[in-house]
Structures are given as structure tokens and as C-alpha cells.
Amino acid sequence: MSSYVYKTTRRGVLLAKTVSYQVRLCSGNFRHLEVLKDENNVAIVTMKRAPVNSLNTELLTEISSVLTDLEETKCSGMILTSFSDKVFCSGLDINELSTSQPATIRTLFSTLLEVFIKLYGSTFPTVAAITGHAPAGGCVLGLFCEYRIMVQNFKIGLNEDQLGFNAPSPIVKLMINTIGHRNAELALTSGRLFTTSQALQVGLVDEIAKDRTEAFEKADGFLRRFEMIPPLARNFTKQSMRRALLQDVTINREKYTEGFVSMISLHEVQQSIAAYLDNLKNKKRNAH
């Protein structure tokens, strides 16, 4: 059994954030996550890797560890969200992709697929409360969850093509499963980012919220749909519908990882990533 001790709170207090509540500090020594559990054993997992929750190996490893613990403690549901009201998650840490060390890229992507298997295949219901922009890997994290609620006036999508490389095969398959082949093809080949309302129209998100509070209220409402459904029956149905993709990722994890490493290591891709990083540096410099 895991040694993690989670912060505990009443979900209503957490959502409204108007009343103080008692918590116990988590002993998992997480740097980039906050994990709260309510009285119904629902977990609220908040990414807090400032400034934009970029997914480095450390953050992905923490998410993976939490998911393992939630399975062991028979979690009844999970809400994944961000500390930020501007960015849900910016995607894979571009600094770990811009490297001459293939081992760094290999570990990063293999850990992402580990999270894929655990989150997409979780026995408990999962919902993403997307409180800001969710490009690339941020969109992927949302796709791993069963249900997505997104605050209005933000953007979401798989825009890897704009950075000079394509979305990996298992992510493409997941996108097709979610929004259909034609919509996925048009979006992926152009690196399209959808507005919240556009994402709702194609099925990339399931509901729109006006703000963080409403996003959490709707996430809570989604989880409550299953209070009267036997968990074993629900999970059997979920696993039967997700089995093909889960088996594909599990069996071919190493192959997909090596393919990603080869693609990212291409000179042209590294040049594109370097140009993107230079552009970010110039924007920061001009902002000051």
C-alpha cells in the first residue's frame, strides 16, 4: 500500500473557496501537485508547476504516482485541474525536448505513456476542469480523462505540427476516438487550436463553464451521475470500450517511445524547437 497521506477537505468548501478547511499535509513530497480528498473519497488533483504547468518528467512521475495511490485506496472519482486561471497545461516541457541527450526525451515520453495507461484506464471516473489554455500535451491530459469541462474564452488542441513535428500515433488515435476521423485529420494537419465553443461543437470538450467555480460545480455534477451505478459494472463497461487502445499503448509503449525519440532528435525538428525557444526569450525580453 502507498504511504501517501492526502489533504482532506469537504468538496463543497473546496469548490466555493469561501470557507476555511482543515487539511493534512501530503507526505508524498510532491513539488508540483496538490491532492485533496473529500468525504466521498473524490480526489482533486491540482497541477501547480508555475508558470504554465509544462510537463517535465518530474511532474509526469508525480501524476503517475498519485494515480497508482488513488487506485490502491479505491478512489471514487478524480478531478484534474490547474492552479492557474490562464493556463491548464502548456504541454510537454520544451526544454526537455530541446536536448542532445536521447535518454532525456525517452524518459519523458515513456512516462507520458505511463500516465496515458493509468489515467485513460483508471477504474474510477475522471474529469478535467480545464481552467485555461490547453495546447499540445495540455490537450492530451484532458483527452486522458473521461469528461472535459472548459472555461470559456480559452484555446485547446494538438498544435505539434506548428512546432515542426507530428503528434505521436497513440495520441492521434485518441483524438480520432474523441472527435472523429475527419475532424481529427483537419485539426492535426493544421495544428489547429480550438476556442472553447469550437471545442464543444466537435466534442473535444463536453461542457463550457463561465469560470473556475462553475467548472468545479459541473465536474462535481458529472461524478455524481455515477453514485447509484455499481462501480464494478461501470468500470467493466469503461474498460471494454477502451481496451483496444489501452492494449495498443501497453504492448507498443517501447516502440512508440523510440519512434518519438527518433522524430524529436531530427536536426530539422531540433532547429524548429530552438527557434521556438528563441522566440519565447525575445517575447520575455521585450515584455521587460
Backbone hydrogen bonds in HBPLUS format (Angstrom, degrees):
<---DONOR---> <-ACCEPTOR-->    atom                        ^
c    i                          cat <-CA-CA->   ^        H-A-AA   ^      H-
h    n   atom  resd res      DA  || num        DHA   H-A  angle D-A-AA Bond
n    s   type  num  typ     dist DA aas  dist angle  dist       angle   num
A0037-LYS N   A0007-LYS O   2.75 MM  30  6.19 137.9  1.93 141.2 154.7     1
A0009-THR N   A0037-LYS O   2.72 MM  28  5.93 162.6  1.75 151.6 156.2     2
A0013-VAL N   A0010-ARG O   3.13 MM   3  5.41 121.6  2.49 104.2 117.7     3
A0014-LEU N   A0010-ARG O   3.07 MM   4  6.39 158.3  2.12 152.4 159.1     4
A0015-LEU N   A0011-ARG O   2.92 MM   4  6.15 159.5  1.96 157.2 161.6     5
A0016-ALA N   A0012-GLY O   3.15 MM   4  6.24 168.9  2.16 147.1 150.1     6
A0017-LYS N   A0013-VAL O   2.84 MM   4  5.65 153.7  1.91 146.4 154.5     7
A0048-LYS N   A0032-HIS O   2.84 MM  16  4.96 164.5  1.86 139.8 137.7     8
A0034-GLU N   A0046-THR O   2.93 MM  12  5.10 145.4  2.05 139.6 150.2     9
A0046-THR N   A0034-GLU O   2.84 MM  12  5.10 173.0  1.85 157.4 159.7    10
A0036-LEU N   A0044-ILE O   3.00 MM   8  5.09 162.1  2.03 139.4 145.1    11
A0044-ILE N   A0036-LEU O   2.74 MM   8  5.09 159.9  1.78 148.9 155.0    12
A0038-ASP N   A0042-VAL O   2.98 MM   4  5.48 153.6  2.05 146.2 154.0    13
A0041-ASN N   A0038-ASP O   3.04 MM   3  5.39 159.3  2.08 119.4 120.1    14
A0076-SER N   A0041-ASN O   3.00 MM  35  5.56 164.9  2.03 135.2 139.0    15
A0043-ALA N   A0077-GLY O   2.87 MM  34  6.27 162.0  1.91 156.7 153.8    16
A0079-ILE N   A0043-ALA O   2.82 MM  36  6.28 154.7  1.88 158.0 166.7    17
A0045-VAL N   A0079-ILE O   2.79 MM  34  6.07 159.0  1.84 164.8 172.1    18
A0081-THR N   A0045-VAL O   2.90 MM  36  6.25 159.5  1.94 163.1 164.2    19
A0047-MET N   A0081-THR O   2.91 MM  34  6.28 169.9  1.92 145.4 144.2    20
A0083-PHE N   A0047-MET O   2.91 MM  36  6.05 141.3  2.06 176.0 169.3    21
A0053-ASN N   A0049-ARG O   2.71 MM   4  4.52 143.5  1.85 157.3 158.2    22
A0090-SER N   A0052-VAL O   3.03 MM  38  5.71 141.2  2.19 163.0 171.6    23
A0055-LEU N   A0091-GLY O   2.73 MM  36  5.70 166.8  1.75 141.7 146.1    24
A0093-ASP N   A0055-LEU O   2.94 MM  38  5.00 164.3  1.97 117.2 113.7    25
A0060-LEU N   A0056-ASN O   3.10 MM   4  6.32 172.5  2.10 160.7 163.0    26
A0061-THR N   A0057-THR O   2.88 MM   4  5.95 152.5  1.96 145.6 153.4    27
A0062-GLU N   A0058-GLU O   3.02 MM   4  6.27 151.1  2.11 145.2 152.8    28
A0063-ILE N   A0059-LEU O   2.97 MM   4  6.31 158.8  2.02 152.7 158.2    29
A0064-SER N   A0060-LEU O   2.94 MM   4  6.17 159.9  1.98 147.5 153.1    30
A0065-SER N   A0061-THR O   2.93 MM   4  6.15 155.8  1.99 146.0 152.4    31
A0066-VAL N   A0062-GLU O   2.97 MM   4  6.21 158.9  2.01 151.7 156.9    32
A0067-LEU N   A0063-ILE O   3.00 MM   4  6.24 161.9  2.03 152.0 156.7    33
A0068-THR N   A0064-SER O   3.08 MM   4  6.36 154.9  2.15 147.8 154.1    34
A0069-ASP N   A0065-SER O   3.09 MM   4  6.37 158.8  2.14 146.5 152.0    35
A0070-LEU N   A0066-VAL O   2.84 MM   4  6.12 156.4  1.90 155.6 162.6    36
A0071-GLU N   A0067-LEU O   3.10 MM   4  6.30 150.4  2.19 144.2 151.0    37
A0072-GLU N   A0068-THR O   3.10 MM   4  6.38 158.5  2.15 146.7 152.5    38
A0073-THR N   A0069-ASP O   2.93 MM   4  6.14 145.5  2.05 149.3 158.4    39
A0075-CYS N   A0070-LEU O   2.93 MM   5  5.13 170.9  1.94 161.5 160.0    40
A0074-LYS N   A0071-GLU O   3.18 MM   3  5.20 162.8  2.22 107.2 109.2    41
A0078-MET N   A0125-PRO O   2.97 MM  47  6.45 144.2  2.10 152.3 163.1    42
A0127-VAL N   A0078-MET O   2.96 MM  49  6.36 147.5  2.06 155.4 165.9    43
A0080-LEU N   A0127-VAL O   2.91 MM  47  6.30 159.4  1.95 153.1 160.0    44
A0129-ALA N   A0080-LEU O   2.86 MM  49  6.03 159.6  1.90 155.3 162.1    45
A0133-HIS N   A0086-LYS O   2.88 MM  47  6.31 157.2  1.94 136.2 129.5    46
A0088-PHE N   A0133-HIS O   2.84 MM  45  5.49 150.4  1.93 132.9 143.0    47
A0089-CYS N   A0133-HIS O   3.42 MM  44  6.85 156.9  2.47 153.9 159.8    48
A0096-GLU N   A0093-ASP O   2.95 MM   3  5.54 141.3  2.11 113.4 123.4    49
A0097-LEU N   A0094-ILE O   3.15 MM   3  4.98 141.0  2.31  92.1 103.5    50
A0098-SER N   A0094-ILE O   2.94 MM   4  6.14 136.4  2.13 142.1 153.6    51
A0104-THR N   A0101-GLN O   3.05 MM   3  5.69 139.5  2.21 118.3 127.2    52
A0106-ARG N   A0102-PRO O   2.82 MM   4  6.00 161.3  1.85 156.0 162.3    53
A0107-THR N   A0103-ALA O   2.99 MM   4  6.09 163.2  2.02 145.6 148.9    54
A0108-LEU N   A0104-THR O   3.11 MM   4  6.25 160.6  2.15 145.2 150.8    55
A0109-PHE N   A0105-ILE O   3.02 MM   4  6.23 172.5  2.02 158.5 159.0    56
A0110-SER N   A0106-ARG O   2.98 MM   4  5.99 161.5  2.01 149.5 155.5    57
A0111-THR N   A0107-THR O   3.02 MM   4  6.03 151.6  2.10 142.3 149.4    58
A0112-LEU N   A0108-LEU O   3.07 MM   4  6.37 146.7  2.19 141.1 150.5    59
A0113-LEU N   A0109-PHE O   3.00 MM   4  6.33 157.0  2.05 151.1 156.1    60
A0114-GLU N   A0110-SER O   3.00 MM   4  6.26 139.3  2.17 136.0 147.6    61
A0115-VAL N   A0111-THR O   3.01 MM   4  6.35 152.5  2.09 147.1 153.0    62
A0116-PHE N   A0112-LEU O   2.89 MM   4  6.21 152.3  1.96 145.1 153.9    63
A0117-ILE N   A0113-LEU O   2.99 MM   4  6.23 164.6  2.01 150.2 151.1    64
A0118-LYS N   A0114-GLU O   3.11 MM   4  6.35 163.4  2.14 147.5 152.0    65
A0119-LEU N   A0115-VAL O   2.76 MM   4  5.72 170.8  1.77 159.8 162.7    66
A0120-TYR N   A0116-PHE O   2.91 MM   4  5.53 150.1  2.00 142.6 151.9    67
A0121-GLY N   A0117-ILE O   3.15 MM   4  5.56 136.7  2.35 120.7 131.9    68
A0122-SER N   A0119-LEU O   3.33 MM   3  5.09 170.2  2.34 104.1 104.6    69
A0146-GLU N   A0126-THR O   3.19 MM  20  5.39 128.2  2.47 112.2 123.6    70
A0128-ALA N   A0147-TYR O   2.82 MM  19  6.27 160.8  1.86 159.8 162.7    71
A0149-ILE N   A0128-ALA O   2.92 MM  21  6.15 174.8  1.92 179.4 177.8    72
A0130-ILE N   A0149-ILE O   2.73 MM  19  5.93 154.5  1.79 164.2 169.4    73
A0151-VAL N   A0130-ILE O   2.92 MM  21  6.26 163.1  1.95 173.6 171.3    74
A0134-ALA N   A0155-LYS O   2.80 MM  21  6.23 164.6  1.82 159.8 164.6    75
A0157-GLY N   A0134-ALA O   3.32 MM  23  6.74 153.8  2.39 140.6 136.7    76
A0138-GLY N   A0135-PRO O   2.77 MM   3  5.19 146.2  1.88 151.2 143.9    77
A0136-ALA N   A0157-GLY O   2.70 MM  21  6.00 119.9  2.06 150.0 163.7    78
A0139-CYS N   A0136-ALA O   2.94 MM   3  5.38 124.0  2.26 110.8 123.8    79
A0140-VAL N   A0136-ALA O   3.05 MM   4  6.43 152.4  2.12 144.6 153.3    80
A0141-LEU N   A0137-GLY O   2.96 MM   4  6.17 156.8  2.02 143.4 147.3    81
A0142-GLY N   A0138-GLY O   3.29 MM   4  6.56 155.8  2.35 139.2 145.3    82
A0143-LEU N   A0139-CYS O   2.89 MM   4  6.23 151.1  1.97 148.9 157.8    83
A0144-PHE N   A0140-VAL O   2.95 MM   4  6.28 140.1  2.12 149.3 160.2    84
A0145-CYS N   A0142-GLY O   3.06 MM   3  5.38 140.0  2.23 104.0 114.9    85
A0206-ASP N   A0148-ARG O   2.81 MM  58  5.35 157.5  1.86 142.9 150.7    86
A0207-GLU N   A0148-ARG O   3.28 MM  59  6.74 144.8  2.41 152.0 155.5    87
A0150-MET N   A0207-GLU O   3.06 MM  57  6.47 162.5  2.09 155.0 153.3    88
A0209-ALA N   A0150-MET O   2.96 MM  59  5.90 155.4  2.02 130.6 133.6    89
A0152-GLN N   A0209-ALA O   2.88 MM  57  6.04 146.6  2.00 173.8 174.5    90
A0196-THR N   A0154-PHE O   3.01 MM  42  5.66 119.2  2.39 157.3 157.0    91
A0156-ILE N   A0194-PHE O   2.82 MM  38  5.22 148.5  1.92 142.8 153.4    92
A0194-PHE N   A0156-ILE O   2.68 MM  38  5.22 155.5  1.73 158.0 151.3    93
A0162-GLN N   A0159-ASN O   3.00 MM   3  5.63 143.8  2.13 116.8 125.9    94
A0163-LEU N   A0160-GLU O   2.77 MM   3  5.24 148.6  1.87 113.6 123.9    95
A0165-PHE N   A0160-GLU O   3.45 MM   5  5.72 165.5  2.47 135.8 132.0    96
A0164-GLY N   A0161-ASP O   3.15 MM   3  5.12 162.1  2.18 101.8 106.9    97
A0171-ILE N   A0168-PRO O   2.99 MM   3  5.47 126.8  2.29 113.2 127.1    98
A0172-VAL N   A0168-PRO O   2.99 MM   4  6.29 153.2  2.07 153.1 161.5    99
A0173-LYS N   A0169-SER O   2.97 MM   4  6.25 161.3  2.00 157.2 161.5   100
A0174-LEU N   A0170-PRO O   3.07 MM   4  6.23 149.7  2.17 134.6 142.6   101
A0175-MET N   A0171-ILE O   2.92 MM   4  6.18 153.5  1.99 147.4 154.3   102
A0176-ILE N   A0172-VAL O   2.92 MM   4  6.21 158.6  1.96 153.2 158.9   103
A0177-ASN N   A0173-LYS O   2.95 MM   4  6.18 158.1  2.00 146.8 152.7   104
A0178-THR N   A0174-LEU O   3.12 MM   4  6.28 134.1  2.34 136.0 147.7   105
A0178-THR N   A0175-MET O   3.08 MM   3  5.07 129.3  2.34  94.1 107.9   106
A0179-ILE N   A0175-MET O   2.93 MM   4  6.16 170.6  1.94 165.8 165.2   107
A0180-GLY N   A0176-ILE O   2.86 MM   4  4.65 140.0  2.02 132.0 136.3   108
A0184-ALA N   A0180-GLY O   3.00 MM   4  6.00 155.8  2.06 147.7 155.4   109
A0185-GLU N   A0181-HIS O   2.85 MM   4  6.00 158.9  1.90 150.6 156.3   110
A0186-LEU N   A0182-ARG O   3.08 MM   4  6.29 171.3  2.08 156.5 157.9   111
A0187-ALA N   A0183-ASN O   3.00 MM   4  6.10 156.4  2.06 144.0 151.1   112
A0188-LEU N   A0184-ALA O   2.81 MM   4  5.85 169.3  1.82 155.9 158.9   113
A0189-THR N   A0185-GLU O   3.08 MM   4  6.00 166.3  2.10 148.9 152.8   114
A0191-GLY N   A0187-ALA O   2.96 MM   4  5.84 110.7  2.45 136.5 153.2   115
A0192-ARG N   A0187-ALA O   2.90 MM   5  4.87 158.6  1.95 146.2 148.5   116
A0191-GLY N   A0188-LEU O   3.32 MM   3  5.00 151.5  2.41  93.0 101.2   117
A0199-ALA N   A0195-THR O   2.81 MM   4  6.00 158.1  1.86 157.7 164.1   118
A0200-LEU N   A0196-THR O   3.05 MM   4  6.33 146.2  2.17 143.7 152.4   119
A0201-GLN N   A0197-SER O   3.15 MM   4  6.41 152.5  2.22 142.1 148.9   120
A0202-VAL N   A0198-GLN O   3.21 MM   4  6.57 148.7  2.31 149.5 156.1   121
A0203-GLY N   A0199-ALA O   3.09 MM   4  6.06 118.3  2.49 135.1 149.7   122
A0204-LEU N   A0199-ALA O   2.80 MM   5  4.86 134.0  2.01 154.7 154.5   123
A0205-VAL N   A0199-ALA O   3.30 MM   6  5.56 153.4  2.38 110.7 110.3   124
A0203-GLY N   A0200-LEU O   3.24 MM   3  5.09 146.0  2.37  95.8 105.7   125
A0215-ALA N   A0211-ASP O   2.98 MM   4  6.22 151.6  2.06 149.3 158.4   126
A0216-PHE N   A0212-ARG O   2.98 MM   4  6.30 156.6  2.04 156.5 161.3   127
A0217-GLU N   A0213-THR O   2.98 MM   4  6.25 154.0  2.05 145.8 153.9   128
A0218-LYS N   A0214-GLU O   2.90 MM   4  6.10 158.6  1.95 150.2 154.9   129
A0219-ALA N   A0215-ALA O   2.91 MM   4  6.09 149.1  2.01 141.3 150.7   130
A0220-ASP N   A0216-PHE O   2.85 MM   4  6.00 158.4  1.90 148.1 153.6   131
A0221-GLY N   A0217-GLU O   2.95 MM   4  6.20 148.0  2.06 137.9 147.2   132
A0222-PHE N   A0218-LYS O   2.92 MM   4  6.21 149.6  2.01 145.0 152.3   133
A0223-LEU N   A0219-ALA O   3.14 MM   4  6.47 162.6  2.17 150.4 153.7   134
A0224-ARG N   A0220-ASP O   3.02 MM   4  6.24 147.1  2.13 145.0 154.4   135
A0225-ARG N   A0222-PHE O   3.16 MM   3  5.47 150.2  2.25 105.0 113.7   136
A0226-PHE N   A0223-LEU O   3.24 MM   3  5.98 162.0  2.28 116.6 120.9   137
A0227-GLU N   A0224-ARG O   3.23 MM   3  5.30 173.5  2.24 111.0 112.3   138
A0229-ILE N   A0226-PHE O   3.12 MM   3  4.94 159.3  2.17 101.1 107.5   139
A0234-ARG N   A0230-PRO O   3.04 MM   4  6.30 167.1  2.06 160.7 164.9   140
A0235-ASN N   A0231-PRO O   2.88 MM   4  5.98 167.9  1.89 151.8 155.2   141
A0236-PHE N   A0232-LEU O   2.99 MM   4  6.11 153.1  2.06 142.3 149.9   142
A0237-THR N   A0233-ALA O   3.09 MM   4  6.34 160.7  2.13 150.2 154.3   143
A0238-LYS N   A0234-ARG O   2.96 MM   4  6.24 163.6  1.99 152.5 157.4   144
A0239-GLN N   A0235-ASN O   2.83 MM   4  5.97 170.3  1.84 155.7 157.9   145
A0240-SER N   A0236-PHE O   3.00 MM   4  6.11 154.3  2.07 144.0 151.2   146
A0241-MET N   A0237-THR O   3.16 MM   4  6.37 144.7  2.29 145.0 153.4   147
A0241-MET N   A0238-LYS O   3.19 MM   3  5.33 127.1  2.49  97.4 110.5   148
A0242-ARG N   A0238-LYS O   3.08 MM   4  6.27 132.4  2.31 143.0 156.2   149
A0242-ARG N   A0239-GLN O   3.24 MM   3  5.07 132.7  2.48  91.6 104.2   150
A0243-ARG N   A0239-GLN O   2.83 MM   4  5.47 117.6  2.22 145.0 155.7   151
A0246-LEU N   A0242-ARG O   3.05 MM   4  6.16 166.1  2.07 161.0 165.3   152
A0247-GLN N   A0243-ARG O   2.80 MM   4  5.89 164.3  1.83 158.5 162.1   153
A0248-ASP N   A0244-ALA O   3.03 MM   4  6.18 153.6  2.10 140.8 148.5   154
A0249-VAL N   A0245-LEU O   2.97 MM   4  6.23 165.0  2.00 154.2 156.5   155
A0250-THR N   A0246-LEU O   2.92 MM   4  6.04 161.7  1.95 149.1 154.9   156
A0251-ILE N   A0247-GLN O   2.87 MM   4  5.89 170.2  1.88 152.1 155.1   157
A0252-ASN N   A0248-ASP O   2.94 MM   4  5.84 157.9  1.99 144.9 151.9   158
A0256-TYR N   A0252-ASN O   2.85 MM   4  6.04 168.6  1.86 166.0 168.6   159
A0257-THR N   A0253-ARG O   2.93 MM   4  6.05 152.5  2.01 144.2 152.5   160
A0258-GLU N   A0254-GLU O   2.92 MM   4  6.16 164.6  1.95 153.3 156.4   161
A0259-GLY N   A0255-LYS O   2.99 MM   4  6.16 153.0  2.06 146.3 154.2   162
A0260-PHE N   A0256-TYR O   3.00 MM   4  6.21 151.6  2.08 143.6 150.6   163
A0261-VAL N   A0257-THR O   2.94 MM   4  6.24 160.9  1.97 153.0 158.2   164
A0262-SER N   A0258-GLU O   2.98 MM   4  6.15 162.5  2.01 146.8 151.2   165
A0263-MET N   A0259-GLY O   3.04 MM   4  6.22 157.0  2.09 143.5 149.7   166
A0264-ILE N   A0260-PHE O   2.91 MM   4  6.10 174.0  1.91 160.3 161.2   167
A0265-SER N   A0261-VAL O   2.97 MM   4  5.97 144.8  2.10 144.7 154.2   168
A0266-LEU N   A0263-MET O   3.22 MM   3  5.54 159.2  2.26 107.5 113.8   169
A0270-GLN N   A0266-LEU O   2.94 MM   4  6.25 164.7  1.97 160.6 164.9   170
A0271-GLN N   A0267-HIS O   2.91 MM   4  6.13 149.6  2.00 147.8 156.5   171
A0272-SER N   A0268-GLU O   3.06 MM   4  6.29 154.3  2.13 141.1 147.6   172
A0273-ILE N   A0269-VAL O   2.90 MM   4  6.20 157.4  1.95 153.0 159.2   173
A0274-ALA N   A0270-GLN O   2.89 MM   4  6.03 157.5  1.94 143.6 150.0   174
A0275-ALA N   A0271-GLN O   2.92 MM   4  6.16 155.2  1.98 148.0 154.6   175
A0276-TYR N   A0272-SER O   3.01 MM   4  6.24 152.0  2.09 142.9 150.6   176
A0277-LEU N   A0273-ILE O   2.94 MM   4  6.25 157.8  1.99 151.4 156.9   177
A0278-ASP N   A0274-ALA O   2.93 MM   4  6.17 156.0  1.99 148.0 154.7   178
A0279-ASN N   A0275-ALA O   2.98 MM   4  6.17 152.3  2.05 144.5 151.9   179
A0280-LEU N   A0276-TYR O   3.03 MM   4  6.35 152.0  2.11 146.3 153.7   180
A0281-LYS N   A0277-LEU O   2.98 MM   4  6.28 157.2  2.04 148.5 154.5   181
A0282-ASN N   A0278-ASP O   2.96 MM   4  6.22 156.9  2.01 149.1 155.1   182
A0283-LYS N   A0279-ASN O   3.00 MM   4  6.24 153.3  2.07 145.9 152.9   183
A0284-LYS N   A0280-LEU O   3.02 MM   4  6.31 157.9  2.07 150.0 155.5   184
A0285-ARG N   A0281-LYS O   2.91 MM   4  6.13 155.6  1.97 147.5 154.8   185
A0286-ASN N   A0282-ASN O   2.88 MM   4  6.05 159.9  1.92 148.8 153.9   186
A0287-ALA N   A0283-LYS O   2.95 MM   4  6.06 138.9  2.12 138.2 149.5   187
A0288-HIS N   A0285-ARG O   3.25 MM   3  5.46 140.6  2.42  99.2 109.3   188
